[in-house]
Every structure is written in structure tokens, then in C-alpha cells.
Amino acid sequence: MKRLKLLCLAALTVFAVAIATASSASAAAPLPTLLLLPKEEPPVTLKSLTNTFPTQLGVANANALEGKGVLVQLYWTNLNINLGSAEILFTEVLQGSKTGKKCRTAGDPIGEVLLPPVEWHLVYTTTSPLKTVILILVPEFLIECEPFGTGLKTKIRGSNISTISPENTEVLTTEEFTSNTICNLPTTVPAITQWLNNKEETQKAKLEANSGAGFEKACENVEGEVKLQPSKMIEVMG
């Protein structure tokens, strides 16, 4: 928990730098954003409820990493921009369900994979009608599995898209947003990849993994709707 708090502070520091570089660009074209009540002010946290949803990191030509449970906290600190920082923790992570080999990120308890400070953006998909989604930017990090030191090592980097709903509806602090992160079959193909930037240009999210043979396409799948409870009443404006 202490490490989570330290990473939160680091993430917010990174986020503050991102504000300076992104604020002018975000005004170039309308983008989805978050809306607070007139007398409310950031910061706002969207925190996931406890869950044990099966998770899979599908990697082309490599053993999938499987787990149970994902904990998410999204932080939003500036009314004028549609991005923030996040903490994402996967629990009970194994090198495939049949091996019994547990995995972790460096410095974390066995079975836990904690992403480094992550940045998220609200963007539109390219589908019609436009739909608001969360674009998650993942800096490169390493997952290692038993036996530690000589076992499987997988580097992850890139970007991923998660859904967010409801849209254009006020959500109270006693209610939740729901979010999905889904792969189509095969599991290395995300359900949503394309999104629009602030110049209304089509971009493509791409998550990659390297287990020793170079970086290949990957996809994170969560078998369930993650519920995100806001610390203040808030609305996703699409």
C-alpha cells in the first residue's frame, strides 16, 4: 500500500508535466471531457470496487499471463483538460493457469503486477455515432515469473482502450461508472483499437509484449465490467 501511495505521487508529478504540454493541443478540436457541479472542484478519484474477474494478457506466440482481479484508480486534477493519471494493479497473476508459476513486477508481492505511473485520456472512437472511451498510455515495464531470475520475463509497452459508461449522465458518489477492457478471439486482438485525436485524425492503440523474441502484438482482457466509483458527483460529457 505504501508503494501504491508513492507511485500515486509520482504519477501526479508526471501528470502535472503532461498538463503543460497537452492543454494547448486539447483546444484544437472538441473532445469528450468530465463535468463537475458548479461548486465542486478537482481533484476527483474514480476507484474500482473489489473484484475477482479473470484477466488475461494475450501475447502472440507466447504463454498468456492469467490472473484474478484488477484494481484501478483514475485521478483527475484539472478542469480544463480531459486527461489524468492512474494506478492499475492486477492480482493473482500466473504464467498460464496450468503452470502454477506466479508472476510479479519488481518489488511487489508475488502474484501482483503493478503498472508504472500510467496516463489516461478521454477520446472518441471512430465508430458512428462517436462513443467516449478511455485511452491508456502504458510506459514500458517488466513482468517476471517463477523461478525469479531464470523464469519467463515479459516487457509490456504501448496503449490500450477501455470503455466507459454511462455517458452524458450524472453519476453520484453512491453510484458507479462501468468499464470494459476486451479482446476479440484470438486474444491478441483488442475489441477497440481506433480513436480520434484532437485534430480528428484516426489513431490506433497498440499494446505490445516481448517475452524474448522481440515485441509482438498483445491484448489485455478483463472478463467483467469493472465498476468505478467517483469521489464527487461527475459526468462524462461526450
Contacts in CASP RR format, 6 or more apart in sequence:
PFRMAT RR
TARGET T0000
AUTHOR 0000-0000-0000
METHOD contacts of the structure
MODEL  1
MKRLKLLCLAALTVFAVAIATASSASAAAPLPTLLLLPKEEPPVTLKSLT
NTFPTQLGVANANALEGKGVLVQLYWTNLNINLGSAEILFTEVLQGSKTG
KKCRTAGDPIGEVLLPPVEWHLVYTTTSPLKTVILILVPEFLIECEPFGT
GLKTKIRGSNISTISPENTEVLTTEEFTSNTICNLPTTVPAITQWLNNKE
ETQKAKLEANSGAGFEKACENVEGEVKLQPSKMIEVMG
3 107 0 8 1.000
3 108 0 8 1.000
3 114 0 8 1.000
4 87 0 8 1.000
4 89 0 8 1.000
4 114 0 8 1.000
7 87 0 8 1.000
7 114 0 8 1.000
7 116 0 8 1.000
7 117 0 8 1.000
8 73 0 8 1.000
8 75 0 8 1.000
8 85 0 8 1.000
8 87 0 8 1.000
10 117 0 8 1.000
11 75 0 8 1.000
11 85 0 8 1.000
11 86 0 8 1.000
11 87 0 8 1.000
11 117 0 8 1.000
11 118 0 8 1.000
12 75 0 8 1.000
12 77 0 8 1.000
12 85 0 8 1.000
14 85 0 8 1.000
14 117 0 8 1.000
14 119 0 8 1.000
15 75 0 8 1.000
15 77 0 8 1.000
15 83 0 8 1.000
15 84 0 8 1.000
15 85 0 8 1.000
15 119 0 8 1.000
16 77 0 8 1.000
18 83 0 8 1.000
18 84 0 8 1.000
18 119 0 8 1.000
19 78 0 8 1.000
19 81 0 8 1.000
22 81 0 8 1.000
22 83 0 8 1.000
23 80 0 8 1.000
23 81 0 8 1.000
25 198 0 8 1.000
26 81 0 8 1.000
26 82 0 8 1.000
26 83 0 8 1.000
26 198 0 8 1.000
27 198 0 8 1.000
28 198 0 8 1.000
28 199 0 8 1.000
29 198 0 8 1.000
29 199 0 8 1.000
29 200 0 8 1.000
31 82 0 8 1.000
31 122 0 8 1.000
31 123 0 8 1.000
31 124 0 8 1.000
31 198 0 8 1.000
32 82 0 8 1.000
32 122 0 8 1.000
32 123 0 8 1.000
32 124 0 8 1.000
32 132 0 8 1.000
32 167 0 8 1.000
32 236 0 8 1.000
32 237 0 8 1.000
32 238 0 8 1.000
33 81 0 8 1.000
33 82 0 8 1.000
33 122 0 8 1.000
33 236 0 8 1.000
33 237 0 8 1.000
33 238 0 8 1.000
34 44 0 8 1.000
34 76 0 8 1.000
34 82 0 8 1.000
34 122 0 8 1.000
34 234 0 8 1.000
34 235 0 8 1.000
34 236 0 8 1.000
34 237 0 8 1.000
35 234 0 8 1.000
35 235 0 8 1.000
35 236 0 8 1.000
35 237 0 8 1.000
36 42 0 8 1.000
36 44 0 8 1.000
36 79 0 8 1.000
36 232 0 8 1.000
36 233 0 8 1.000
36 234 0 8 1.000
37 232 0 8 1.000
37 233 0 8 1.000
40 232 0 8 1.000
40 233 0 8 1.000
41 79 0 8 1.000
42 76 0 8 1.000
42 77 0 8 1.000
42 78 0 8 1.000
42 79 0 8 1.000
43 75 0 8 1.000
43 76 0 8 1.000
43 77 0 8 1.000
43 231 0 8 1.000
44 75 0 8 1.000
44 76 0 8 1.000
44 77 0 8 1.000
44 230 0 8 1.000
44 231 0 8 1.000
44 232 0 8 1.000
44 234 0 8 1.000
45 73 0 8 1.000
45 74 0 8 1.000
45 75 0 8 1.000
45 76 0 8 1.000
45 230 0 8 1.000
45 231 0 8 1.000
46 72 0 8 1.000
46 73 0 8 1.000
46 74 0 8 1.000
46 76 0 8 1.000
46 177 0 8 1.000
46 228 0 8 1.000
46 229 0 8 1.000
46 230 0 8 1.000
46 231 0 8 1.000
46 234 0 8 1.000
47 72 0 8 1.000
47 73 0 8 1.000
47 74 0 8 1.000
47 228 0 8 1.000
47 229 0 8 1.000
47 231 0 8 1.000
48 70 0 8 1.000
48 71 0 8 1.000
48 72 0 8 1.000
48 73 0 8 1.000
48 226 0 8 1.000
48 227 0 8 1.000
48 228 0 8 1.000
48 229 0 8 1.000
49 176 0 8 1.000
49 226 0 8 1.000
49 227 0 8 1.000
49 228 0 8 1.000
49 229 0 8 1.000
50 71 0 8 1.000
51 69 0 8 1.000
51 70 0 8 1.000
51 224 0 8 1.000
51 226 0 8 1.000
51 227 0 8 1.000
52 68 0 8 1.000
52 69 0 8 1.000
53 68 0 8 1.000
53 69 0 8 1.000
53 70 0 8 1.000
53 222 0 8 1.000
53 223 0 8 1.000
53 224 0 8 1.000
53 226 0 8 1.000
54 66 0 8 1.000
54 67 0 8 1.000
54 68 0 8 1.000
54 69 0 8 1.000
54 222 0 8 1.000
54 223 0 8 1.000
55 66 0 8 1.000
55 67 0 8 1.000
55 68 0 8 1.000
55 69 0 8 1.000
55 70 0 8 1.000
55 90 0 8 1.000
55 93 0 8 1.000
55 220 0 8 1.000
55 221 0 8 1.000
55 222 0 8 1.000
55 223 0 8 1.000
56 64 0 8 1.000
56 65 0 8 1.000
56 66 0 8 1.000
56 67 0 8 1.000
56 183 0 8 1.000
56 187 0 8 1.000
56 220 0 8 1.000
56 221 0 8 1.000
56 223 0 8 1.000
57 64 0 8 1.000
57 65 0 8 1.000
57 66 0 8 1.000
57 154 0 8 1.000
57 156 0 8 1.000
57 209 0 8 1.000
57 218 0 8 1.000
57 219 0 8 1.000
57 220 0 8 1.000
57 221 0 8 1.000
58 64 0 8 1.000
58 65 0 8 1.000
58 183 0 8 1.000
58 187 0 8 1.000
58 188 0 8 1.000
58 209 0 8 1.000
58 218 0 8 1.000
58 219 0 8 1.000
58 220 0 8 1.000
58 221 0 8 1.000
59 65 0 8 1.000
59 154 0 8 1.000
59 188 0 8 1.000
59 209 0 8 1.000
59 211 0 8 1.000
59 216 0 8 1.000
59 218 0 8 1.000
60 188 0 8 1.000
60 216 0 8 1.000
60 217 0 8 1.000
60 218 0 8 1.000
61 213 0 8 1.000
61 216 0 8 1.000
62 154 0 8 1.000
62 209 0 8 1.000
62 211 0 8 1.000
62 213 0 8 1.000
62 216 0 8 1.000
63 95 0 8 1.000
63 96 0 8 1.000
63 99 0 8 1.000
63 152 0 8 1.000
63 211 0 8 1.000
64 96 0 8 1.000
64 187 0 8 1.000
65 93 0 8 1.000
65 94 0 8 1.000
65 95 0 8 1.000
65 96 0 8 1.000
65 103 0 8 1.000
65 113 0 8 1.000
65 143 0 8 1.000
65 145 0 8 1.000
65 154 0 8 1.000
66 93 0 8 1.000
66 94 0 8 1.000
66 96 0 8 1.000
66 97 0 8 1.000
67 90 0 8 1.000
67 91 0 8 1.000
67 92 0 8 1.000
67 93 0 8 1.000
67 94 0 8 1.000
68 91 0 8 1.000
68 92 0 8 1.000
69 90 0 8 1.000
69 91 0 8 1.000
69 92 0 8 1.000
70 88 0 8 1.000
70 89 0 8 1.000
70 90 0 8 1.000
70 91 0 8 1.000
70 222 0 8 1.000
70 226 0 8 1.000
71 87 0 8 1.000
71 88 0 8 1.000
71 89 0 8 1.000
71 91 0 8 1.000
72 86 0 8 1.000
72 87 0 8 1.000
72 88 0 8 1.000
72 89 0 8 1.000
72 179 0 8 1.000
72 226 0 8 1.000
72 228 0 8 1.000
73 86 0 8 1.000
73 87 0 8 1.000
74 84 0 8 1.000
74 85 0 8 1.000
74 86 0 8 1.000
74 120 0 8 1.000
74 134 0 8 1.000
74 228 0 8 1.000
75 84 0 8 1.000
75 85 0 8 1.000
75 86 0 8 1.000
76 84 0 8 1.000
77 84 0 8 1.000
82 121 0 8 1.000
82 122 0 8 1.000
83 119 0 8 1.000
83 120 0 8 1.000
83 121 0 8 1.000
83 122 0 8 1.000
84 119 0 8 1.000
84 120 0 8 1.000
84 121 0 8 1.000
85 117 0 8 1.000
85 118 0 8 1.000
85 119 0 8 1.000
85 120 0 8 1.000
86 118 0 8 1.000
86 119 0 8 1.000
86 120 0 8 1.000
86 136 0 8 1.000
87 114 0 8 1.000
87 115 0 8 1.000
87 117 0 8 1.000
87 118 0 8 1.000
88 114 0 8 1.000
88 115 0 8 1.000
88 118 0 8 1.000
88 136 0 8 1.000
89 112 0 8 1.000
89 113 0 8 1.000
89 114 0 8 1.000
89 115 0 8 1.000
90 112 0 8 1.000
90 113 0 8 1.000
90 114 0 8 1.000
91 111 0 8 1.000
91 112 0 8 1.000
92 111 0 8 1.000
93 102 0 8 1.000
93 103 0 8 1.000
93 104 0 8 1.000
93 111 0 8 1.000
93 112 0 8 1.000
93 113 0 8 1.000
93 143 0 8 1.000
94 100 0 8 1.000
94 101 0 8 1.000
94 102 0 8 1.000
94 103 0 8 1.000
94 111 0 8 1.000
94 145 0 8 1.000
95 101 0 8 1.000
95 102 0 8 1.000
95 103 0 8 1.000
95 145 0 8 1.000
95 146 0 8 1.000
95 152 0 8 1.000
100 146 0 8 1.000
101 145 0 8 1.000
101 146 0 8 1.000
101 147 0 8 1.000
101 151 0 8 1.000
101 152 0 8 1.000
102 110 0 8 1.000
102 111 0 8 1.000
102 145 0 8 1.000
102 146 0 8 1.000
103 111 0 8 1.000
103 113 0 8 1.000
103 143 0 8 1.000
103 144 0 8 1.000
103 145 0 8 1.000
103 146 0 8 1.000
103 152 0 8 1.000
104 110 0 8 1.000
104 111 0 8 1.000
104 112 0 8 1.000
104 113 0 8 1.000
104 143 0 8 1.000
104 144 0 8 1.000
104 145 0 8 1.000
104 148 0 8 1.000
105 112 0 8 1.000
105 113 0 8 1.000
105 114 0 8 1.000
105 115 0 8 1.000
105 141 0 8 1.000
105 142 0 8 1.000
105 143 0 8 1.000
105 144 0 8 1.000
106 142 0 8 1.000
106 144 0 8 1.000
108 114 0 8 1.000
110 146 0 8 1.000
113 143 0 8 1.000
115 138 0 8 1.000
115 141 0 8 1.000
116 139 0 8 1.000
116 141 0 8 1.000
117 139 0 8 1.000
118 136 0 8 1.000
118 137 0 8 1.000
118 138 0 8 1.000
118 139 0 8 1.000
119 136 0 8 1.000
119 137 0 8 1.000
120 134 0 8 1.000
120 135 0 8 1.000
120 136 0 8 1.000
120 137 0 8 1.000
121 134 0 8 1.000
121 135 0 8 1.000
121 137 0 8 1.000
122 132 0 8 1.000
122 133 0 8 1.000
122 134 0 8 1.000
122 135 0 8 1.000
122 164 0 8 1.000
122 236 0 8 1.000
123 132 0 8 1.000
123 133 0 8 1.000
123 134 0 8 1.000
123 135 0 8 1.000
123 195 0 8 1.000
123 196 0 8 1.000
123 197 0 8 1.000
124 130 0 8 1.000
124 131 0 8 1.000
124 132 0 8 1.000
124 133 0 8 1.000
124 195 0 8 1.000
124 196 0 8 1.000
124 238 0 8 1.000
125 131 0 8 1.000
125 132 0 8 1.000
125 133 0 8 1.000
125 161 0 8 1.000
125 192 0 8 1.000
125 194 0 8 1.000
125 195 0 8 1.000
125 196 0 8 1.000
126 194 0 8 1.000
126 195 0 8 1.000
126 196 0 8 1.000
126 202 0 8 1.000
130 196 0 8 1.000
130 238 0 8 1.000
131 163 0 8 1.000
131 167 0 8 1.000
132 164 0 8 1.000
132 167 0 8 1.000
132 236 0 8 1.000
132 238 0 8 1.000
133 161 0 8 1.000
133 162 0 8 1.000
133 163 0 8 1.000
133 164 0 8 1.000
133 192 0 8 1.000
133 195 0 8 1.000
134 161 0 8 1.000
134 162 0 8 1.000
134 163 0 8 1.000
134 164 0 8 1.000
134 179 0 8 1.000
135 159 0 8 1.000
135 160 0 8 1.000
135 161 0 8 1.000
135 195 0 8 1.000
135 205 0 8 1.000
136 159 0 8 1.000
136 160 0 8 1.000
136 161 0 8 1.000
136 162 0 8 1.000
137 158 0 8 1.000
137 159 0 8 1.000
138 156 0 8 1.000
138 157 0 8 1.000
138 158 0 8 1.000
138 159 0 8 1.000
138 160 0 8 1.000
138 207 0 8 1.000
139 157 0 8 1.000
140 155 0 8 1.000
140 156 0 8 1.000
140 157 0 8 1.000
140 158 0 8 1.000
141 155 0 8 1.000
141 156 0 8 1.000
141 157 0 8 1.000
142 153 0 8 1.000
142 154 0 8 1.000
142 155 0 8 1.000
142 156 0 8 1.000
143 153 0 8 1.000
143 154 0 8 1.000
143 155 0 8 1.000
143 156 0 8 1.000
144 151 0 8 1.000
144 152 0 8 1.000
144 153 0 8 1.000
144 154 0 8 1.000
145 151 0 8 1.000
145 152 0 8 1.000
145 153 0 8 1.000
145 154 0 8 1.000
152 211 0 8 1.000
153 211 0 8 1.000
153 212 0 8 1.000
154 209 0 8 1.000
154 210 0 8 1.000
154 211 0 8 1.000
155 209 0 8 1.000
155 210 0 8 1.000
155 211 0 8 1.000
155 215 0 8 1.000
156 207 0 8 1.000
156 208 0 8 1.000
156 209 0 8 1.000
156 218 0 8 1.000
157 207 0 8 1.000
157 208 0 8 1.000
157 215 0 8 1.000
158 205 0 8 1.000
158 206 0 8 1.000
158 207 0 8 1.000
158 208 0 8 1.000
159 205 0 8 1.000
159 206 0 8 1.000
159 207 0 8 1.000
160 181 0 8 1.000
160 190 0 8 1.000
160 205 0 8 1.000
160 207 0 8 1.000
160 219 0 8 1.000
160 220 0 8 1.000
161 181 0 8 1.000
161 190 0 8 1.000
161 192 0 8 1.000
161 193 0 8 1.000
161 195 0 8 1.000
161 205 0 8 1.000
162 179 0 8 1.000
162 180 0 8 1.000
162 181 0 8 1.000
163 178 0 8 1.000
163 179 0 8 1.000
163 180 0 8 1.000
163 181 0 8 1.000
163 182 0 8 1.000
163 192 0 8 1.000
164 177 0 8 1.000
164 178 0 8 1.000
164 179 0 8 1.000
164 228 0 8 1.000
164 236 0 8 1.000
165 177 0 8 1.000
165 178 0 8 1.000
165 179 0 8 1.000
166 177 0 8 1.000
166 236 0 8 1.000
167 236 0 8 1.000
167 237 0 8 1.000
167 238 0 8 1.000
168 235 0 8 1.000
168 236 0 8 1.000
168 237 0 8 1.000
168 238 0 8 1.000
169 235 0 8 1.000
169 236 0 8 1.000
170 233 0 8 1.000
170 234 0 8 1.000
170 235 0 8 1.000
171 177 0 8 1.000
171 230 0 8 1.000
171 233 0 8 1.000
171 234 0 8 1.000
171 235 0 8 1.000
172 230 0 8 1.000
172 233 0 8 1.000
173 229 0 8 1.000
173 230 0 8 1.000
173 231 0 8 1.000
173 232 0 8 1.000
173 233 0 8 1.000
175 229 0 8 1.000
176 227 0 8 1.000
176 228 0 8 1.000
176 229 0 8 1.000
177 227 0 8 1.000
177 228 0 8 1.000
177 229 0 8 1.000
177 230 0 8 1.000
177 236 0 8 1.000
178 225 0 8 1.000
178 226 0 8 1.000
178 227 0 8 1.000
178 228 0 8 1.000
179 225 0 8 1.000
179 226 0 8 1.000
179 227 0 8 1.000
179 228 0 8 1.000
180 191 0 8 1.000
180 222 0 8 1.000
180 224 0 8 1.000
180 225 0 8 1.000
180 226 0 8 1.000
181 220 0 8 1.000
181 221 0 8 1.000
181 222 0 8 1.000
181 226 0 8 1.000
182 190 0 8 1.000
182 191 0 8 1.000
182 192 0 8 1.000
182 221 0 8 1.000
182 222 0 8 1.000
183 189 0 8 1.000
183 190 0 8 1.000
183 191 0 8 1.000
183 219 0 8 1.000
183 220 0 8 1.000
183 221 0 8 1.000
184 190 0 8 1.000
184 191 0 8 1.000
187 219 0 8 1.000
187 221 0 8 1.000
188 216 0 8 1.000
188 217 0 8 1.000
188 218 0 8 1.000
188 219 0 8 1.000
189 217 0 8 1.000
189 219 0 8 1.000
190 205 0 8 1.000
190 207 0 8 1.000
190 219 0 8 1.000
192 205 0 8 1.000
193 204 0 8 1.000
193 205 0 8 1.000
193 206 0 8 1.000
194 202 0 8 1.000
194 203 0 8 1.000
194 204 0 8 1.000
194 205 0 8 1.000
195 202 0 8 1.000
195 203 0 8 1.000
195 204 0 8 1.000
195 205 0 8 1.000
196 202 0 8 1.000
196 203 0 8 1.000
197 203 0 8 1.000
206 217 0 8 1.000
207 217 0 8 1.000
207 218 0 8 1.000
207 219 0 8 1.000
207 220 0 8 1.000
208 215 0 8 1.000
208 216 0 8 1.000
208 217 0 8 1.000
208 218 0 8 1.000
209 215 0 8 1.000
209 216 0 8 1.000
209 217 0 8 1.000
209 218 0 8 1.000
210 216 0 8 1.000
END
